[in-house]
Amino acid sequence: AVRVRLELRNDGDQPLPVVPLQISSSLHWEGISLGGNMLSMVVAKLNSDTDHTGQLNEAAIELPTPLAPKSTLRLEAAYSGPIELDARRLLALGTPDDLAEQSDWDRISEGFTGLRGFGDTVWYPVSSVPALLGDQAKVFAEIGSQKLRQSDATVTMRVSVEFYGVAPNLAVLDGHIVEMERPTAMPTSEYPGVVSCSLAPVKLGFALPTLFIASRTLQESSGVRVYVREDNAANAQGVVTAATMARPVVEQWLGSKPKQPLIIIDLPETGDSAYEQGPVLFMGLAADPPEKLAEPLSHALAHAYFTSSREWLDEGVAAFIGTLWIEHIHDRTLALETLDASRGALAFAEPPSPGEGAGEDLLYASDSIYYRTKAAYVLWMLRDMLGDKQFAAALQAYDSAADTSPEYFEHLVERTSGKDLKWFFGDWVYRDRGLPDISIASVNSSPAAHEGQYLVAVDISNDGFAEAEVPVTVRSRDSTLTERVRVDGKAKTVHRMTINGAPDEVIVNDGTVPEVQATIHKRTFADRE
């Protein structure tokens, strides 16, 4: 059973005589009141894959007085019901049973409570637009929209849990580990024991209210805290070793002092899909080799070393570090290919032109394709424009508390590099001008003044609206030369380079600049004939 006090605000421009609130279809409304007076409501089921059951119970609440625009009101709501393992939304799409349950593992059960919130289990009241999986990316867009709208909300909660046998000793509320109180009652043959925990008021930020209760054993080593199932303790060392392997790469870019420890919490089954909230990583610990675990651990470690209230930096830096780990273990090409795997979805999401759609600027992006994928690309481009040493210095100097203006990160990067980057942040961070669309219009070469050298002219066109700085590489049998070239949106430029030996090939962009179509353009000089 749940009792909720919630404050609602009308962000629209019209008064609201009726307010819709939704919870998981496995829960049922008991009543909603305003100032101690019960309100009339009509309850109906909505099809929406924002809950693991595939449906929501919506209460259409009639207000005694319409809620004026920008006004707020405080309601009290009561609801109850079971939350069991339920993967029907994925099963309806043809997902195999085991994979569906490994993905939708939310539940309240003896020994484990895990509720990830809107998008997985709607265990608290929301007001949302129904969305279905398979209908483009509407479910994920609505999840992002919920996070953005509620980012300034303050959340506090008190949780009481009934138990038999051993009392749960781990509580994670909204990504914060909180202390379990002493049981107020111990279990008997007829009645369960009761234990409670509380979360002090905290700003929600770009996140969802979450609730995890379990009994776990703590193993701590090298700044990593692993809360593991008692029967799975042997697998804890693997993630500690993986984190130790990834740490040098993380510290090379983000500094040697973590902002907070990395916390790993063992899920009920080894195959359960991982879930991340800040520096807390929930995963089913398996007997995987540390080399396999190091990539996801590099991403999680980045959150421990770098935090930001701006989601494009908080999640973008972690995604950036994850690709740097791939570069470290394999090579730059595979790292960029990994990033390119999401470029198609980014290109699809971007408007064809700024006039045909607003898109999402990175400062206020709510869709992960922007605040994770596009942000990682932006950081890669900054890395190549500034150089590793200068860009790492900027990341290490970042102070989330000082980031109180949109231009903070731009000015920080400019100070450490000495470069004017207003043009870049204007097109890639502050506004969404879509993606560039680069092509090689023509290439020409002729002998230069010095014997054995050739002058190469590369005619580059950008049919997109976003300005970009791309690497241009000329290769001959004797040498390879790369220079960086800025190309305005909806513009052409001719870049000239001198190279030793007759040129064989020109390459524009190496995959670091995301484009509408291909991100690597090649032209051999044989193509001219």
KEDRENTOR-410927 format. One record per residue (C-alpha): x negated, y, z negated. Coordinates in steps of 0.2 Angstrom, whole numbers, padded with zeros to 4 digits, always signed. Layout:
N
XYZ ...
***
This chain:
529
+0000+0000+0000 -0006+0017+0004 -0001+0035-0002 -0008+0049+0008 -0008+0068+0006 -0011+0076+0022 -0011+0094+0029 -0005+0097+0046 -0008+0112+0058 +0001+0117+0073 -0012+0121+0086 +0001+0123+0100 +0009+0140+0105 +0027+0134+0101 +0036+0130+0084 +0037+0112+0080 +0054+0106+0074 +0048+0088+0074 +0031+0081+0070 +0026+0064+0076 +0014+0053+0065 +0008+0036+0069 +0001+0021+0061 -0004+0003+0066 +0011-0008+0071 +0006-0020+0057 +0011-0007+0044 +0028+0000+0040 +0033+0018+0034 +0041+0019+0017 +0044+0037+0017 +0037+0055+0020 +0041+0070+0009 +0038+0088+0009 +0037+0097-0008 +0044+0082-0017 +0059+0081-0005 +0061+0066+0007 +0062+0070+0025 +0072+0062+0038 +0063+0052+0051 +0066+0041+0066 +0053+0026+0068 +0049+0018+0085 +0036+0007+0092 +0024+0014+0105 +0013+0004+0116 -0005+0011+0114 -0022+0002+0114 -0029+0014+0101 -0024+0001+0089 -0030-0018+0089 -0012-0024+0089 -0009-0014+0105 +0006-0004+0097 +0009+0010+0085 +0023+0013+0073 +0028+0031+0076 +0038+0042+0064 +0047+0057+0072 +0049+0068+0056 +0062+0081+0056 +0056+0097+0047 +0068+0108+0037 +0059+0123+0046 +0050+0122+0062 +0031+0123+0060 +0025+0140+0067 +0010+0140+0079 -0007+0140+0069 +0003+0137+0053 +0000+0122+0041 +0011+0111+0030 +0007+0098+0017 +0016+0081+0018 +0015+0066+0007 +0017+0049+0015 +0019+0031+0009 +0016+0015+0020 +0011-0003+0017 +0008-0019+0026 -0005-0032+0031 -0020-0029+0042 -0026-0045+0049 -0038-0051+0062 -0029-0046+0078 -0036-0045+0096 -0020-0046+0106 -0024-0030+0116 -0039-0038+0123 -0031-0055+0125 -0018-0047+0135 -0032-0041+0147 -0038-0059+0149 -0053-0058+0137 -0058-0075+0130 -0052-0078+0112 -0070-0078+0104 -0076-0062+0113 -0060-0053+0109 -0061-0058+0090 -0079-0053+0090 -0075-0036+0096 -0059-0033+0086 -0065-0039+0069 -0055-0026+0059 -0045-0033+0045 -0041-0034+0026 -0045-0051+0020 -0052-0060+0004 -0070-0055+0004 -0071-0042+0017 -0061-0026+0022 -0067-0017+0038 -0056-0003+0045 -0065+0007+0059 -0050+0019+0062 -0042+0026+0077 -0047+0016+0092 -0049+0000+0083 -0036+0000+0068 -0025+0015+0064 -0025+0013+0046 -0021+0032+0042 -0008+0043+0050 -0013+0051+0066 -0004+0061+0080 -0010+0055+0096 -0006+0052+0115 -0003+0034+0119 -0016+0027+0130 -0019+0009+0137 -0035+0000+0141 -0037-0002+0160 -0029+0015+0163 -0046+0023+0168 -0055+0029+0152 -0039+0036+0143 -0041+0026+0127 -0059+0032+0125 -0055+0050+0130 -0041+0050+0117 -0053+0043+0104 -0065+0058+0107 -0051+0070+0107 -0045+0064+0090 -0063+0066+0083 -0065+0084+0090 -0048+0089+0083 -0051+0083+0066 -0070+0087+0065 -0066+0101+0052 -0055+0091+0041 -0059+0087+0023 -0057+0069+0018 -0056+0062+0000 -0050+0044-0005 -0048+0032-0019 -0048+0014-0016 -0042+0000-0027 -0045-0018-0022 -0038-0034-0029 -0050-0049-0029 -0052-0067-0035 -0069-0074-0040 -0083-0062-0038 -0079-0043-0037 -0084-0034-0021 -0100-0024-0025 -0102-0013-0008 -0090+0001-0003 -0094+0012+0013 -0081+0026+0014 -0082+0037+0030 -0100+0031+0032 -0105+0035+0014 -0110+0021+0002 -0101+0024-0014 -0103+0016-0031 -0090+0003-0036 -0083+0006-0053 -0082-0008-0067 -0067-0019-0064 -0052-0013-0073 -0045-0030-0074 -0053-0047-0071 -0045-0061-0061 -0035-0075-0070 -0026-0090-0064 -0011-0079-0061 -0017-0062-0057 -0031-0055-0047 -0044-0043-0054 -0045-0025-0049 -0060-0014-0044 -0060+0004-0038 -0071+0016-0029 -0069+0035-0024 -0076+0046-0011 -0078+0065-0016 -0071+0078-0004 -0082+0078+0012 -0081+0086+0029 -0076+0073+0042 -0086+0080+0056 -0086+0071+0073 -0081+0055+0066 -0066+0044+0061 -0061+0039+0043 -0068+0022+0040 -0066+0010+0025 -0077-0005+0022 -0077-0016+0006 -0087-0032+0004 -0098-0042-0007 -0116-0042-0001 -0134-0044-0007 -0146-0030-0005 -0163-0033+0003 -0174-0017+0004 -0191-0016+0013 -0200-0002+0023 -0186+0011+0021 -0173-0001+0028 -0159-0007+0017 -0150-0023+0022 -0134-0028+0014 -0132-0046+0019 -0120-0060+0016 -0127-0072+0003 -0126-0087+0015 -0135-0077+0028 -0150-0070+0019 -0163-0078+0029 -0158-0067+0044 -0161-0051+0035 -0180-0051+0038 -0178-0051+0057 -0170-0034+0057 -0183-0027+0045 -0196-0033+0056 -0188-0026+0072 -0186-0009+0063 -0204-0009+0059 -0208-0013+0077 -0198+0002+0083 -0203+0014+0070 -0220+0020+0078 -0210+0026+0094 -0197+0034+0084 -0210+0043+0073 -0220+0049+0088 -0205+0059+0094 -0195+0063+0078 -0209+0064+0065 -0215+0053+0051 -0202+0057+0038 -0184+0050+0039 -0170+0061+0034 -0161+0046+0026 -0164+0027+0025 -0158+0016+0038 -0143+0005+0031 -0138-0011+0039 -0123-0020+0034 -0120-0039+0038 -0103-0042+0046 -0093-0058+0043 -0098-0067+0059 -0115-0067+0067 -0107-0063+0084 -0097-0048+0078 -0100-0033+0089 -0111-0019+0081 -0103-0003+0075 -0113+0013+0070 -0108+0027+0059 -0122+0039+0056 -0137+0030+0048 -0126+0015+0044 -0127+0000+0057 -0114-0014+0055 -0119-0030+0064 -0118-0048+0062 -0135-0053+0058 -0141-0068+0068 -0157-0078+0070 -0162-0067+0085 -0181-0063+0088 -0186-0046+0082 -0191-0041+0100 -0173-0043+0105 -0166-0033+0090 -0179-0019+0092 -0170-0009+0105 -0153-0007+0095 -0164-0004+0080 -0173+0010+0088 -0156+0019+0092 -0151+0016+0074 -0168+0022+0067 -0166+0038+0077 -0151+0043+0067 -0161+0041+0051 -0174+0052+0057 -0164+0065+0066 -0147+0072+0061 -0136+0086+0069 -0119+0092+0067 -0118+0094+0086 -0114+0077+0093 -0123+0079+0110 -0139+0081+0100 -0135+0068+0086 -0130+0054+0098 -0140+0061+0113 -0156+0060+0104 -0153+0042+0098 -0149+0037+0116 -0164+0046+0122 -0175+0036+0109 -0167+0020+0114 -0173+0022+0132 -0190+0028+0126 -0192+0011+0117 -0188+0002+0134 -0201+0013+0142 -0213+0008+0128 -0210-0011+0130 -0208-0012+0148 -0210+0004+0159 -0203+0020+0164 -0194+0013+0179 -0184+0001+0169 -0180+0014+0156 -0172+0025+0170 -0163+0011+0177 -0155+0008+0161 -0150+0026+0160 -0144+0025+0178 -0132+0011+0174 -0120+0024+0166 -0123+0037+0179 -0109+0031+0190 -0096+0033+0176 -0104+0051+0172 -0102+0056+0191 -0084+0049+0191 -0080+0060+0175 -0088+0076+0182 -0077+0088+0192 -0081+0089+0210 -0083+0108+0207 -0082+0119+0193 -0066+0126+0200 -0057+0109+0202 -0059+0104+0184 -0066+0110+0167 -0076+0095+0164 -0084+0096+0146 -0099+0107+0141 -0111+0097+0130 -0108+0109+0115 -0090+0103+0113 -0090+0087+0122 -0078+0074+0115 -0081+0060+0128 -0096+0049+0125 -0100+0049+0144 -0105+0067+0141 -0112+0068+0123 -0121+0051+0125 -0125+0048+0143 -0127+0066+0150 -0135+0072+0134 -0149+0058+0136 -0152+0064+0154 -0153+0082+0148 -0166+0077+0135 -0176+0067+0148 -0176+0082+0160 -0182+0093+0146 -0196+0080+0142 -0202+0081+0160 -0201+0100+0161 -0210+0103+0144 -0221+0088+0143 -0221+0074+0129 -0231+0084+0116 -0221+0100+0117 -0204+0092+0118 -0208+0080+0103 -0214+0096+0093 -0197+0104+0097 -0187+0088+0091 -0198+0087+0075 -0195+0106+0071 -0176+0104+0073 -0166+0109+0057 -0148+0105+0057 -0144+0117+0043 -0152+0131+0054 -0142+0126+0069 -0128+0139+0067 -0127+0146+0085 -0125+0138+0102 -0142+0144+0107 -0152+0137+0093 -0159+0122+0102 -0163+0132+0117 -0173+0145+0108 -0182+0131+0098 -0187+0123+0114 -0192+0139+0122 -0203+0144+0107 -0212+0127+0107 -0215+0127+0126 -0216+0145+0130 -0204+0143+0145 -0188+0152+0149 -0175+0139+0150 -0159+0150+0150 -0155+0144+0168 -0156+0126+0163 -0145+0127+0147 -0133+0138+0156 -0130+0124+0169 -0132+0109+0159 -0127+0112+0141 -0116+0128+0139 -0106+0125+0155 -0101+0110+0165 -0105+0113+0183 -0105+0095+0188 -0120+0086+0194 -0132+0091+0208 -0131+0082+0225 -0149+0082+0232 -0154+0077+0249 -0170+0078+0260 -0165+0088+0275 -0182+0085+0284 -0200+0083+0281 -0215+0089+0292 -0234+0088+0290 -0248+0096+0299 -0267+0096+0297 -0273+0108+0284 -0288+0120+0285 -0299+0107+0275 -0304+0092+0284 -0294+0076+0279 -0280+0087+0270 -0262+0089+0276 -0249+0102+0273 -0232+0094+0270 -0216+0104+0270 -0201+0096+0262 -0184+0103+0266 -0173+0100+0251 -0154+0103+0250 -0143+0103+0235 -0124+0102+0239 -0119+0102+0221 -0116+0117+0210 -0128+0113+0196 -0146+0120+0197 -0160+0107+0194 -0178+0105+0193 -0183+0089+0202 -0200+0080+0204 -0206+0080+0222 -0219+0066+0226 -0230+0065+0242 -0240+0049+0245 -0253+0045+0257 -0265+0030+0258 -0278+0040+0248 -0268+0049+0235 -0252+0053+0227 -0246+0071+0222 -0231+0076+0212 -0225+0094+0209 -0209+0100+0201 -0196+0110+0211 -0181+0120+0206 -0166+0119+0218 -0152+0131+0215 -0134+0125+0216 -0127+0125+0234 -0144+0130+0241 -0158+0124+0251 -0177+0126+0248 -0193+0122+0257 -0207+0116+0247 -0225+0115+0254 -0239+0103+0246 -0256+0099+0252 -0262+0081+0250 -0278+0071+0254 -0275+0060+0269 -0261+0058+0281 -0244+0057+0272 -0234+0041+0272 -0219+0045+0261 -0210+0059+0252 -0199+0055+0236 -0187+0068+0229 -0181+0064+0211 -0186+0049+0202 -0170+0046+0192 -0172+0058+0178 -0160+0070+0186 -0142+0063+0187 -0134+0066+0204 -0117+0063+0211 -0124+0049+0222 -0141+0042+0223 -0154+0049+0211 -0170+0044+0221 -0172+0050+0239 -0186+0043+0250 -0191+0048+0267 -0206+0040+0277 -0214+0050+0290 -0210+0036+0302 -0192+0041+0300 -0195+0056+0310 -0199+0047+0326 
***
